[in-house]
Amino acid sequence: MPFETAFFLKGLMLGFSLILAIGAQNAFVLRQGLARQQPFWIAFTSALGDALLITLGALGVGTLISSVPLLKGLAMWGGALFLLWFSFKSFRSALQPATLDSTQKAQKLTVRAAILTSVGFSLLNPHAILDTVVLIGSISGQYRAGQRWTFAAGSIVASFVWFFALAYLSGFLAPLFRKPITWRVLDVLIGLVMLGIAVSLVLTH
């Protein structure tokens, strides 16, 4: 496997792991997708918001951390601990699976309203900022410039694939994701991926 491909896949897996969790943004995209209300603009704006945050993380936080050894070490251990915590949280959630109520009637949205609402979910969401600017930015800061952008690109691709799939395939996914067992399996997979990335982060530095 080419060296660059490995970093792309790491970013891709981390991006998917972070974005798959049940949250307000995913619920919004899913509900509007079910109602076929501006699915393209909602998916595109949501993914673009993630791309912007990930880029900011790779540009600012990543560069700063890579230039200061102390910050680099703190970021490595901080990111690893966060991933371990997220992994534990996912495993715990698998023991108490939730369901996502996607049957609620979606509010009709104009293109402008859909874009503005999606921007709010992306840029005004503390959890999204933590995941992208801080976590992904901090982890990407452990790598050299080329590796950093390859890693960030993987996370950005994950966002685009996920949001467009959720918006356009929600009609098929909704019955499945109303079942607790689906979230149980998903949470276990997320937990395993997070655990693997955390261990890899520590062992390779």
C-alpha positions, 0 to 999 in steps of 0.5 A: 500500500502506498505510503500516501494512501495509508494516510488518506485511509486513516483520515477517511476512517477517522472522518467516518467514525466521527460523523456517523454518530447520532447528532442534530446535524445528521438528524436534520439531513436525514429528515430533509432527505426523507422529505426530499427537501433540498437534499443537494444543497443540504448535503453540499453545504454540510460537507463544505462546512466540514471541509472548511473546518478540517482545512482550518484545522490542518492550516492553523492548529496542525501547523502550530502543533507541528512547530512546537514539540511540547504542543505536539506531544500534548496534542498526540496524547490529548488526541489519543485520550479523546479517541479512547474516550470516544471509543469507550462512549461508543461501546457504552452506547452499544449496550444501550442502543438508541433509535433515531426518530426520522419520521417527523414531518420535515419543514419545507425549506427554500434553497436559501433557508436550507443553506443557512440552516446547514451552515448553522449545523456545521459552523455553530456546532461545538461538537463539530468544531471539536471534531474537525478543527481541534481533533482532526487538526491536532492529529494531522499536525503530527504528520509532515505537510504532504501527509497532513493534507492527504490525511485531511483530504481523507476526512473531507472525502468522508464528509462528502460521501456521508452527507450525500449518501444520507441525503439521497439514500435516507429513504432506504436507510430510515427503516433500518436505522429505526432499529436499535440493533443497527445502532448497536452494530454501528457503535461497536464498529465506531468504537473499534475504529477509534480504538485502533486509531488511538493505539496507532497514534501512540505507537507510531510516535 
